Amino acid sequence: MEDIVYKGKIVHGNTTVLATVTISNGIITGVYGPLHSVQGQVELDFTEENKYVLIPGVIDIHAHLMGLKYSYKEDGESGLSAAGSGGIVVVVDSPNTLPQVKSVSVLEEKLKSYVRENAPEYYCYAGVPDSVEEAWMLAKHCRVLGFEVIPEDLENIDMISNIAKIVASTGKIIVFNSAQMRSSEERCEAGFRWIDRSIKVEREYIKRVLEITEDTGVRVHFTHMTCRSGVLLAKIGGATVDTSPHYLLLDCDHEKSMKCLAKVDPPLRPEDIVEGLVEALIEGWIDAITSNHTPHSVDEKSLEFNKCPPGIPGLETLIPLMWTFVEYGVISIKEFVNLTSRGPAEILGLKGYGSITPGSPASLTIINIGEEFTINPAEFKSKAKYSPFKGLRLKGKPSLTIVKGNIVFSEDELNCI
């Protein structure tokens, strides 16, 4: 008897087909035709339910799950619950909390709350430490998938070069985050922050990073990309890139009208730049979509615009927002899977993830593509119960999340937990 037997639609190339998927000991043991007869301890039979489809579990390669002194914004329980309800099976956390995760001691303290049973798999990036010795220890840690570098870290080029060589020897990655780049003192008027954080600054940052890492052999990844020219520059330089749904769906006019609800770093761009980024998505230049989940308290986001912190929650809206691009024929189902699962798995070096094939980890997501639902932040598992997408009616809501053969989230109507 199998642990789990799923019968219903699965993603297959650019379409969906009826199939039987069997799972035991955390592994996909078989993929058969819809009439295949097999018993399971848990049987998920959606053969007659055309609205559900099984997809490779979504991998979020850049989120801010906070914790430590920022636990009032998000902690391990709320962050991983939000990831699970968002259909995410693996989440990779930024080191940017308080204190920053730049040492093994801080990392181990954070892991006490973030490595949990019956939850999405948790990994993180380390920040740039103060010594080469600490960098080596962090690079060897099983929960660290790479290092994250912010613009101010580039002031210490020798340390970045050393880290690049260390990371290259481990096969992990360096993630370069341009969120805090600016050309001058930032003006705080809503709708105009992009002027001081222009795409020219983004491109200059990419050029400098590529020059610093050119002869190190390290795998370079750029996160939070906001413009087509930056994406192309990074790709030509041999790097991988990601962006987030809000950079594809919102522009600076939304920041102007929504104020703090749409304040993010890097800032939202003018409409023509957003259109260029969507073109890069369609052309296949973008390797992954991340949530860029950056939760803050409701009180913090209720401050005046020049005082409220940048960032929005994204774990629980990533899948339906990106499924919208499938619904409208902008990208194919196969491209959706590449952007949310297969591509992220390749970037992180997670073997077997991103597909529904025998022998692969049984980390899968069932989404509802047949019925619309309304985004209601009050229902978020995250502590950050607000969203610029509040009230949107979308398809693609995650209904069930399986992580290595364990059901970690199930909608009440499915009654699977």
DRENZA-966853 format. One line per field, with one value per residue (C-alpha): residue number from 1; y negated, x, z negated; residue in one letter. Coordinates in steps of 0.1 Angstrom, whole numbers, always signed. Each point is the difference from the previous one (the first is absolute). Last residue first. Layout:
N
resi	[NUM|...]
c2	[Y|...]
c1	[X|...]
c3	[Z|...]
resn	[A|...]
END
This chain:
417
resi	[417|416|415|414|413|412|411|410|409|408|407|406|405|404|403|402|401|400|399|398|397|396|395|394|393|392|391|390|389|388|387|386|385|384|383|382|381|380|379|378|377|376|375|374|373|372|371|370|369|368|367|366|365|364|363|362|361|360|359|358|357|356|355|354|353|352|351|350|349|348|347|346|345|344|343|342|341|340|339|338|337|336|335|334|333|332|331|330|329|328|327|326|325|324|323|322|321|320|319|318|317|316|315|314|313|312|311|310|309|308|307|306|305|304|303|302|301|300|299|298|297|296|295|294|293|292|291|290|289|288|287|286|285|284|283|282|281|280|279|278|277|276|275|274|273|272|271|270|269|268|267|266|265|264|263|262|261|260|259|258|257|256|255|254|253|252|251|250|249|248|247|246|245|244|243|242|241|240|239|238|237|236|235|234|233|232|231|230|229|228|227|226|225|224|223|222|221|220|219|218|217|216|215|214|213|212|211|210|209|208|207|206|205|204|203|202|201|200|199|198|197|196|195|194|193|192|191|190|189|188|187|186|185|184|183|182|181|180|179|178|177|176|175|174|173|172|171|170|169|168|167|166|165|164|163|162|161|160|159|158|157|156|155|154|153|152|151|150|149|148|147|146|145|144|143|142|141|140|139|138|137|136|135|134|133|132|131|130|129|128|127|126|125|124|123|122|121|120|119|118|117|116|115|114|113|112|111|110|109|108|107|106|105|104|103|102|101|100|99|98|97|96|95|94|93|92|91|90|89|88|87|86|85|84|83|82|81|80|79|78|77|76|75|74|73|72|71|70|69|68|67|66|65|64|63|62|61|60|59|58|57|56|55|54|53|52|51|50|49|48|47|46|45|44|43|42|41|40|39|38|37|36|35|34|33|32|31|30|29|28|27|26|25|24|23|22|21|20|19|18|17|16|15|14|13|12|11|10|9|8|7|6|5|4|3|2|1]
c2	[-169|+10|-16|-13|-27|-13|-8|+22|-9|+20|+34|+20|+19|-20|-32|+2|-32|-1|-26|-26|-27|+0|-23|-37|-26|-30|-15|-6|+0|-29|+24|-1|+26|+2|+26|+26|+26|-23|-1|-37|-5|+9|+8|+10|+34|+12|+36|+24|-3|+13|+9|+33|-3|+25|+10|+38|-1|+15|+37|+4|-33|-31|-27|-30|+17|+29|-16|-32|-19|-34|-15|+33|+3|-36|+7|+32|-15|-34|-12|+33|+11|-32|+5|+35|-14|-25|-38|-30|+21|-20|+29|+8|-35|+1|+32|-24|-19|+32|+16|-29|-12|+18|-5|-36|-23|-36|-20|-35|-14|-28|-33|-21|+13|-9|+30|+27|+25|+0|+5|+29|+17|+7|+29|+2|+29|-5|+26|+13|+8|+18|+1|-32|-2|+21|-25|-3|-9|-26|-15|-2|-20|-23|-6|-9|-25|-16|-2|-19|+20|+13|-6|+24|+4|-2|-26|+13|+1|-31|-23|+17|-28|-11|+35|+12|-27|+13|+33|+33|+33|+12|-16|+12|+36|+2|+2|+25|+2|+24|-12|+6|-36|+0|+10|-29|-26|+15|-2|-36|-11|+16|-18|+8|+28|+9|+27|+3|+34|+7|+35|-3|+7|-28|-18|-22|-5|-36|-10|+16|-17|-34|+4|+11|-31|-23|+16|-6|-36|-6|+17|-30|+1|-38|-3|+33|-17|-22|+15|-9|-30|+11|-14|+21|-15|+9|+27|+28|+38|+15|+27|+11|+35|+22|+37|+21|+36|+35|+24|+3|-12|-28|-12|-3|-18|-24|-5|-10|-24|-16|-3|-18|-23|-14|-30|+25|+9|-33|+12|+31|+35|+32|+32|+35|+30|+0|+27|+26|-23|+2|-36|-13|+16|-13|-35|+0|+8|-27|-26|-27|+18|-9|+12|+36|+13|+22|+34|+12|+29|-6|+12|+33|+0|-32|-18|-36|-6|+16|-10|-36|+8|+22|-28|-25|+23|+9|-36|-26|+5|-37|-9|-10|+13|-1|+35|+7|+32|+28|+17|+35|+16|-32|+5|-33|+17|+16|-32|-18|+27|-2|-37|+1|+28|-11|-36|-31|-38|+5|+25|-29|+4|+37|+7|-16|+24|-22|+19|+10|+34|+9|+35|+10|+37|+17|-3|+20|-15|-6|-16|+31|+19|+34|+16|-19|+31|-8|+33|+0|+34|+9|+27|+7|+5|-19|-15|-35|+12|+3|-20|+20|-1|-37|-2|-10|+36|+9|-20|+12|-22|+10|-20|-23|-24|-37|-20|-17|+28|+23|-17|+24|+5|+26|+30|-4|+30|-7|+23|+29|+35]
c1	[-52|-17|-34|-2|-26|+23|+28|+30|+35|+30|-9|+31|+16|+31|-20|-36|-21|-38|-24|+22|-21|+5|-28|-3|-24|+19|-13|+34|+28|+18|+2|-7|+0|+38|-1|+0|-27|-20|-38|-2|+20|-30|+8|-33|-5|-7|-7|+14|+37|+0|+36|+15|+36|+28|+31|+2|+38|+7|+5|-30|-7|-21|+27|+15|+21|+22|+33|-1|+30|-13|-2|-13|-28|-10|-3|-21|-24|-15|+14|+3|-34|-16|+20|-15|-35|+6|+6|-20|-31|-23|-6|+37|+10|-27|+17|+28|-23|-17|+34|+17|-29|+6|+37|-1|-1|+10|+32|+13|-1|-24|+17|-1|-35|-15|-5|-27|+25|+18|-33|-10|+33|+25|+3|+25|-9|+22|-24|+24|-3|+28|+22|-10|+13|-28|-13|-33|+17|+23|-32|-15|+30|-4|-36|+11|+24|-28|-23|+25|+19|-9|+27|+29|-10|-38|-26|-33|-20|+19|-16|-28|-6|+36|+14|-26|+11|+36|-10|-16|-4|+34|+20|-27|+3|+37|+32|+28|+34|+27|+35|+22|+9|-25|-26|+8|-1|-32|-18|+13|-13|-34|-6|-9|+22|-5|+27|+32|+18|+36|+16|+36|+29|+21|+13|-30|-13|+11|-7|-35|-9|+11|-21|-30|+2|+3|-31|-20|+12|-11|-33|-6|+0|-2|-27|-18|-10|-24|-35|-2|+21|+30|+29|+30|+34|+19|+7|-16|+6|-18|-19|+29|+3|+28|-4|+31|-4|+10|+23|+22|+33|-18|-13|+35|+12|-29|+5|+36|-9|-27|+24|+26|-27|-10|-20|-21|-18|-19|-18|-15|+16|-19|+20|-8|-22|+5|-20|+27|+27|+33|-3|-7|+32|+21|-14|+8|+36|+1|-9|-26|-29|-19|-36|-10|-27|-28|-17|-33|-20|-37|-17|-11|+31|+18|+33|-9|-1|+33|+15|+2|+23|+22|+3|+10|+27|+12|+6|-13|-38|-8|-10|-27|-12|+16|+14|-26|-20|-3|-34|-7|-34|-20|-38|-9|-15|+34|+19|-24|+3|+38|-1|-25|+18|+35|-6|-13|-2|+1|+28|+22|+24|+6|-25|-1|-14|+13|-4|+22|+2|-36|-4|-35|-9|-3|-37|-31|-32|-34|-31|-9|-12|-12|+34|+8|+7|+25|+4|+20|+11|+2|-14|+8|-19|+12|-29|+14|+33|+31|+26|+19|+21|+1|+21|-6|-1|-28|-19|-21|-12|-30|-6|-24|+19|+8|+17|+32|+22|-20|-15|-22|-38|-16|+9|+24|+10|+19|+18|+0|-13]
c3	[-75|+33|-5|+36|-9|-28|+24|-6|-11|-12|+17|-5|+29|+3|-4|+13|+3|+6|+13|+15|+17|+38|+10|-8|-13|-13|-33|-16|+25|-17|-30|-38|-28|-7|-28|+27|+0|+22|-4|-8|+32|+21|+36|+16|+15|+36|+8|+25|-5|-36|-9|-13|-10|+0|-20|+5|+6|+35|+5|+24|+18|-8|+5|-16|-26|+9|-10|-19|+14|-11|+35|+14|-26|+7|+37|-5|-25|+4|+33|+18|-12|+14|+32|+4|-7|+28|-4|+10|+8|-22|-25|+1|-10|-27|-13|-12|-23|-12|-8|-17|-22|-33|-2|+11|-30|+8|-4|-7|-35|-9|-9|+33|+7|-33|-23|+6|+13|-34|-19|+23|-10|+27|+24|+29|+23|+31|+15|+25|+37|+17|+31|+18|+36|+15|+26|-18|-32|+17|+16|-35|-11|+30|-9|-36|+15|+21|-31|-22|-26|-35|-25|-6|-28|-7|-8|+14|-32|-12|+25|+19|+25|+7|-5|+25|+24|-3|+16|-10|+18|+11|-29|-24|+12|-9|+20|+4|+18|+9|+9|+30|+8|+29|-25|-23|+28|+14|-34|-6|+34|-7|-33|-36|-11|-37|-2|+20|+0|+4|+2|-11|+23|-16|+31|+8|-35|-5|+36|+0|-33|+15|+31|-20|-22|+30|+15|-32|-2|+36|-9|-23|-38|-4|+26|-11|-33|+20|-6|-37|-9|-20|+19|-4|-5|+32|+25|-20|-5|-30|+19|+21|-15|+13|-8|-1|+8|-12|+17|-31|+16|+18|-34|-14|+31|-1|-38|+6|+28|-22|-29|+22|+15|-34|+13|+19|-33|+2|+31|-16|+3|-8|-6|+10|-7|-37|-18|+3|-14|+20|+13|-35|-14|+30|-4|-37|+8|+27|-26|-7|+17|+32|-6|+1|+23|-14|+1|-13|+13|-1|-32|-16|-22|-7|+7|-6|-37|-11|+34|-12|-29|+23|+25|-26|-13|+35|+8|+25|-5|-6|-36|+7|+34|+34|+5|+27|-3|+25|+2|+12|+4|+8|+6|-16|-30|-6|+3|-23|-26|+4|-7|-29|-19|+7|-9|+18|-7|-38|+5|+11|-30|+11|+29|+34|+26|+29|+32|+30|+17|-3|+13|+12|-2|+34|+11|-7|+15|-15|+18|+21|-31|+12|-2|-32|-21|-28|-18|-33|-13|+37|+22|+37|+32|+31|+19|+1|+17|-21|-18|-26|-32|-6|-31|-37|-12|+24|+27|+29|+28|+22|+31|+19|+23|-2|+28|+10|-12|-24|-30|-19|+0|-22|-22|-29|-21|-33|-23|+24|-9]
resn	[I|C|N|L|E|D|E|S|F|V|I|N|G|K|V|I|T|L|S|P|K|G|K|L|R|L|G|K|F|P|S|Y|K|A|K|S|K|F|E|A|P|N|I|T|F|E|E|G|I|N|I|I|T|L|S|A|P|S|G|P|T|I|S|G|Y|G|K|L|G|L|I|E|A|P|G|R|S|T|L|N|V|F|E|K|I|S|I|V|G|Y|E|V|F|T|W|M|L|P|I|L|T|E|L|G|P|I|G|P|P|C|K|N|F|E|L|S|K|E|D|V|S|H|P|T|H|N|S|T|I|A|D|I|W|G|E|I|L|A|E|V|L|G|E|V|I|D|E|P|R|L|P|P|D|V|K|A|L|C|K|M|S|K|E|H|D|C|D|L|L|L|Y|H|P|S|T|D|V|T|A|G|G|I|K|A|L|L|V|G|S|R|C|T|M|H|T|F|H|V|R|V|G|T|D|E|T|I|E|L|V|R|K|I|Y|E|R|E|V|K|I|S|R|D|I|W|R|F|G|A|E|C|R|E|E|S|S|R|M|Q|A|S|N|F|V|I|I|K|G|T|S|A|V|I|K|A|I|N|S|I|M|D|I|N|E|L|D|E|P|I|V|E|F|G|L|V|R|C|H|K|A|L|M|W|A|E|E|V|S|D|P|V|G|A|Y|C|Y|Y|E|P|A|N|E|R|V|Y|S|K|L|K|E|E|L|V|S|V|S|K|V|Q|P|L|T|N|P|S|D|V|V|V|V|I|G|G|S|G|A|A|S|L|G|S|E|G|D|E|K|Y|S|Y|K|L|G|M|L|H|A|H|I|D|I|V|G|P|I|L|V|Y|K|N|E|E|T|F|D|L|E|V|Q|G|Q|V|S|H|L|P|G|Y|V|G|T|I|I|G|N|S|I|T|V|T|A|L|V|T|T|N|G|H|V|I|K|G|K|Y|V|I|D|E|M]
END
